[in-house]
Amino acid sequence: MGEPACGQPILPTGQAGGCLLASAHHEFRGEGVDEKGYCQKTGKCLIGIDPRYFRPTEVDLLIGDPAKAKEKLGWSHETPVRELAREMVMADLEVMRDAQIAKD
């Protein structure tokens, strides 16, 4: 479990492709390595990119260990990553169904 300075945990699911930021109250500004995530309420920078921590491109499999999240927060994932991704896509499609940008 990662814990940024803001105290909002990043929760690994123990499955490939599965990490969740435990708060959705942020917005992103910038592009590429200069992109940062800011708290919408305070304007404080919560998420930044540090190229020193880039992983090699040939990494085949990345799976986070959710044990710390379970120990510290009592949290464990209930939704498989594929189902979570499906729910996210379906929610996006629902939003875009009536969005003007989708009609242009």
NORHUSUL-V757543 format. One record per backbone hydrogen bond with DSSP energy under -0.5 kcal/mol. CO is the residue of the C=O (numbers start at 1). NH is the residue of the N-H. If there is no record, write none. Layout:
BEGIN
CO_NH + CO_NH
END
This chain:
BEGIN
2_10 + 4_7 + 7_9 + 8_4 + 9_11 + 9_22 + 10_2 + 10_12 + 11_20 + 15_18 + 17_19 + 18_13 + 20_11 + 20_22 + 24_26 + 25_40 + 27_38 + 29_36 + 31_34 + 32_35 + 36_29 + 37_46 + 37_47 + 38_27 + 39_43 + 44_39 + 47_37 + 49_51 + 50_53 + 51_54 + 56_59 + 62_17 + 64_66 + 65_68 + 66_70 + 67_71 + 68_72 + 69_73 + 69_74 + 69_75 + 70_74 + 78_80 + 80_84 + 81_85 + 82_86 + 83_87 + 84_88 + 85_89 + 86_90 + 87_91 + 88_92 + 89_93 + 90_94 + 91_95 + 92_96 + 93_97 + 94_98 + 95_98 + 99_102 + 99_103 + 100_103 + 100_104
END
